[in-house]
């Protein structure tokens, strides 16, 4: 660990709010641009086959799974957002966790916003997807999805290396031969 004192609750909360707001704004702005300027379901090759814009709306989750239960995704996104807010307000003091959870919250709020305000209606809205990178994965996604995916990888890494939510160093168990 760095030896720095854990963040105070207000500092962690402020950082999370700022990061989440930036990601949410970037996500919603790029979706607005996609809706205004991209044709529906027609590829726009930005960088050959490396980066293609392909605007669709997605009622389901990744790969359009669960298209008939959009409301479930709305509830799940709301629960995840509330859990992140609760964790930051009660447990998180680690700088790494604060950054990861702030960026993750922004992504979650980006897709939750679509579920709440877009057609066909409240809690059933379809998510706007427009980024396609066929060389990487056969999916079309958006800015929120990028943050959700990368920050979940970040969560997994923090858990695997033992970074605690509270910002304190993990106690290292030692054995002694003197017993």
C-alpha positions in Angstrom: 0.0 0.0 0.0 1.0 3.6 -0.4 0.9 4.5 3.3 -1.6 7.3 2.7 -4.5 7.7 5.0 -7.9 6.3 3.8 -10.2 8.7 2.2 -12.9 10.4 4.3 -16.5 9.6 3.5 -17.2 13.0 2.0 -14.1 12.8 -0.2 -14.9 9.3 -1.5 -18.5 10.4 -2.2 -17.4 13.5 -4.0 -15.0 11.6 -6.2 -17.6 9.0 -7.0 -20.2 11.6 -7.9 -17.8 13.5 -10.2 -16.6 10.4 -12.0 -20.1 9.0 -12.3 -21.4 12.3 -13.7 -18.6 12.5 -16.2 -19.2 9.0 -17.5 -23.0 9.5 -17.6 -22.6 12.8 -19.5 -20.2 11.2 -22.0 -22.5 8.2 -22.5 -25.6 10.2 -23.0 -23.9 12.8 -25.2 -22.5 10.1 -27.5 -25.9 8.4 -27.6 -27.5 11.7 -28.5 -24.9 12.2 -31.3 -25.5 8.6 -32.5 -29.3 9.2 -32.6 -28.9 12.5 -34.5 -26.3 11.5 -37.0 -26.1 7.8 -37.6 -28.4 5.9 -39.8 -30.3 3.0 -38.2 -28.6 -0.4 -38.7 -26.3 0.7 -41.5 -22.6 0.4 -40.9 -20.5 3.6 -41.0 -16.8 2.5 -41.2 -14.9 5.0 -39.1 -11.5 3.2 -39.3 -12.0 0.4 -41.9 -13.2 -2.8 -40.2 -11.4 -1.8 -37.0 -14.1 0.7 -35.8 -17.6 0.7 -37.2 -20.5 2.8 -36.0 -23.7 0.7 -36.3 -26.7 2.2 -34.5 -29.2 -0.1 -32.9 -31.5 -0.1 -29.9 -31.3 -3.1 -27.6 -34.1 -4.3 -25.4 -32.0 -7.0 -23.8 -28.6 -7.4 -22.2 -25.4 -8.3 -23.9 -25.9 -9.9 -27.3 -29.6 -9.0 -27.0 -30.3 -11.7 -24.4 -33.5 -11.3 -22.4 -35.3 -8.9 -24.8 -38.7 -9.8 -23.3 -37.7 -9.0 -19.7 -36.4 -5.5 -20.1 -37.9 -4.5 -16.7 -35.6 -7.0 -15.0 -32.6 -5.2 -16.4 -34.0 -1.9 -15.1 -34.4 -3.3 -11.6 -30.9 -4.9 -11.7 -29.3 -1.7 -12.8 -31.1 0.3 -10.1 -30.0 -2.2 -7.5 -26.4 -2.1 -8.6 -26.4 1.7 -8.5 -27.9 1.7 -5.0 -25.4 -0.9 -3.7 -22.5 1.2 -5.1 -23.9 4.3 -3.4 -24.4 2.4 -0.1 -20.9 1.0 -0.3 -19.3 4.4 -0.9 -21.4 6.0 1.9 -20.6 3.3 4.5 -17.5 1.3 3.6 -15.3 2.6 0.8 -12.2 4.6 1.8 -9.7 3.2 -0.7 -8.7 5.4 -3.6 -8.7 2.6 -6.0 -12.1 1.3 -5.0 -13.5 4.9 -5.1 -12.3 5.4 -8.7 -13.4 2.0 -9.9 -16.9 2.3 -8.3 -17.3 5.9 -9.5 -16.6 4.9 -13.1 -18.8 1.8 -12.8 -21.7 3.8 -11.3 -21.5 6.2 -14.3 -21.8 3.3 -16.7 -24.6 1.7 -14.8 -26.5 5.1 -14.7 -25.9 5.5 -18.4 -27.8 2.4 -19.3 -30.3 2.8 -16.5 -31.1 6.3 -18.0 -31.9 4.6 -21.3 -34.1 2.0 -19.6 -36.0 4.8 -17.9 -36.5 7.4 -20.6 -36.3 5.8 -24.0 -39.0 4.0 -26.1 -41.0 1.9 -25.7 -41.5 3.4 -22.2 -40.6 3.9 -18.6 -38.5 0.9 -17.2 -38.8 -0.8 -20.5 -36.7 1.5 -22.6 -34.2 0.2 -25.1 -30.5 1.0 -24.8 -28.8 2.8 -27.7 -25.8 0.9 -28.9 -23.6 2.1 -31.8 -20.0 1.0 -31.4 -18.9 -2.1 -33.2 -15.4 -3.5 -33.2 -15.7 -6.9 -35.1 -12.0 -7.7 -34.5 -12.6 -7.7 -30.8 -16.0 -9.1 -30.2 -19.2 -9.7 -32.2 -21.2 -7.1 -30.3 -22.4 -3.6 -30.7 -22.1 -1.5 -27.5 -21.9 2.0 -26.1 -19.8 4.2 -23.8 -21.6 3.0 -20.7 -21.0 -0.7 -21.6 -17.3 0.1 -22.0 -17.1 1.4 -18.5 -19.2 -1.3 -17.0 -17.0 -4.0 -18.6 -13.7 -2.5 -17.8 -14.6 -1.5 -14.3 -15.9 -5.0 -13.5 -12.5 -6.3 -14.6 -11.0 -3.6 -12.2 -13.3 -4.9 -9.4 -12.0 -8.5 -10.1 -8.4 -7.3 -10.0 -8.8 -5.4 -6.7 -10.5 -8.4 -5.2 -7.8 -10.8 -6.4 -4.9 -8.7 -5.2 -6.6 -8.1 -1.9 -7.3 -4.3 -1.9 -9.7 -3.6 0.9 -12.7 -1.3 0.6 -11.7 0.6 3.7 -8.3 1.6 2.3 -6.3 0.0 5.0 -3.5 -2.4 4.3 -4.5 -6.1 4.3 -3.1 -7.9 7.3 -0.5 -10.4 6.3 -0.6 -13.7 8.2 2.8 -14.8 9.4 3.9 -18.1 10.9 6.5 -18.5 13.5 8.8 -21.4 14.2 9.2 -20.3 17.8 6.1 -22.2 19.1 
